[in-house]
Amino acid sequence: MKEVLEIIAKALVDNPDKVSIKEIDNEDSSITYELSVAESDMGKVIGKQGRIAKALRTVVKAAASRENKKVSVDIVE
């Protein structure tokens, strides 16, 4: 799932070398991915009215559901 998120995020931005993903295991056995991109690429990852961010979350959740896991994606600076 982390790899899927990384591939998609790098394809969206102008500075793919600035993309980093931090994986956090939560107490309720879910996983949170913190996606960090260059400040100039933040709008490209979020999209108009958050549509790109929502699509990213949907794809990652779909990949996680195949493995019976709960995930969430947070976009941070």
JODANOR-V19443 format. One record per backbone hydrogen bond with DSSP energy under -0.5 kcal/mol. NH is the residue of the N-H (numbers start at 1). CO is the residue of the C=O. Records with the same first field share a line. If there is no record, write none. Layout:
BEGIN
NH=CO + CO
END
This chain:
BEGIN
5=1
6=2
7=3
8=4
9=5
10=6
11=7
12=8 + 9
13=9
16=14
18=15
19=16
20=36
22=34
24=22 + 32
26=24 + 30
29=26
31=70
32=24
33=72
34=22 + 32
35=33 + 74
36=20 + 34
37=76
41=38
42=38 + 39
45=41
46=42
47=43
50=47
51=48
52=46
53=46
54=50
55=51
56=52
57=53
58=54
59=55
60=56
61=57
62=58
63=59
64=60
65=61
66=62
67=64
68=65
69=64
72=31
74=33
76=35 + 74
END
